[in-house]
């Protein structure tokens, strides 16, 4: 009788061990690096969010690149005194997520950027750092507001084009201020020379 009990216990242990999986969302994010690895990740409203390239649904148009970064026309010549933006999307998940980060200038920047009010436009020229997020499943746009979060640069290297850091922010629904989402454990490591290629 004891060998059967021992075999049954061992079998249950093996089944339990094999069925264990890592459900910690933070472990599914890319590591925090400062090498220009062109990585991005965050927990958006409790879900893992990493960029994904997507095919275009319109013939003759380019595919959507999941991670993009752009700077203003005078950024390089002015040592960073122009806008720096990151556009991140994943249309392969449901609901899809699109995130936009805007920093008005990296000249004489404090590595800690307090996130301010967003207007929800990519061509915005607001004087403050801001973030907005569009979640397609509920077709809602969420905007940053005054002191809604912090973005901390760990590396700014304008000569090499490498920008790395972390961020956490709370956003309000554009149409319902009581509807909030949190973006936590945000991290980015971008090389402007290669990210858009």
Buried (B, 14 or more C-beta within 10 A) or exposed (E): EEEEEEEEEEEEEEEEEEEEEEEEBEEBBBEBBBEBBBBBBBBBBEBBBBBBEBEEEEEEEEEBBBBBBBBBEEBBEBBBBBBBBBBBBBBEBEBBBBBBBBBBBBEEBEEEBBBBBBBBEEEBEBEBBBBBBBBBEEEBBBBBBEEBBBBBBBBBEBEEBBBBBBBBBBBBBBEEEEEBBBBBBBBBBBBBEEBBE
